[in-house]
Amino acid sequence: MPNLQQLLDDAAITVSELSRRANVDYRTAKKAVENTGSIQRVKALALLRVLNEFLGTSYKLEDIDGLEID
């Protein structure tokens, strides 16, 4: 299963662009991508929605390695 960093790399976008498109604070997006802490479920879903749109995929939260949800 991929982690958020792998999906971000595959989508060829930055954490900054991901956070902007998902309407999630940059620090929260960075924390999720770097696996340095837990984030709220609604924010994780927003980040994953953007990545799924970019990649044409349909990953669910449980498909993502290392993602910590509050």
VENFEN-V432459 format. One record per residue. N is the residue number from 1. SS is DSSP state (H for helix, E for strand, C for the rest). Layout:
BEGIN
n:N ss:SS
n:N ss:SS
END
This chain:
BEGIN
n:1 ss:C
n:2 ss:C
n:3 ss:C
n:4 ss:H
n:5 ss:H
n:6 ss:H
n:7 ss:H
n:8 ss:H
n:9 ss:H
n:10 ss:H
n:11 ss:H
n:12 ss:C
n:13 ss:C
n:14 ss:C
n:15 ss:H
n:16 ss:H
n:17 ss:H
n:18 ss:H
n:19 ss:H
n:20 ss:H
n:21 ss:H
n:22 ss:H
n:23 ss:C
n:24 ss:C
n:25 ss:C
n:26 ss:H
n:27 ss:H
n:28 ss:H
n:29 ss:H
n:30 ss:H
n:31 ss:H
n:32 ss:H
n:33 ss:H
n:34 ss:H
n:35 ss:C
n:36 ss:C
n:37 ss:C
n:38 ss:C
n:39 ss:E
n:40 ss:C
n:41 ss:H
n:42 ss:H
n:43 ss:H
n:44 ss:H
n:45 ss:H
n:46 ss:H
n:47 ss:H
n:48 ss:H
n:49 ss:H
n:50 ss:H
n:51 ss:H
n:52 ss:H
n:53 ss:H
n:54 ss:H
n:55 ss:H
n:56 ss:C
n:57 ss:C
n:58 ss:C
n:59 ss:C
n:60 ss:C
n:61 ss:H
n:62 ss:H
n:63 ss:H
n:64 ss:C
n:65 ss:C
n:66 ss:C
n:67 ss:C
n:68 ss:C
n:69 ss:E
n:70 ss:C
END
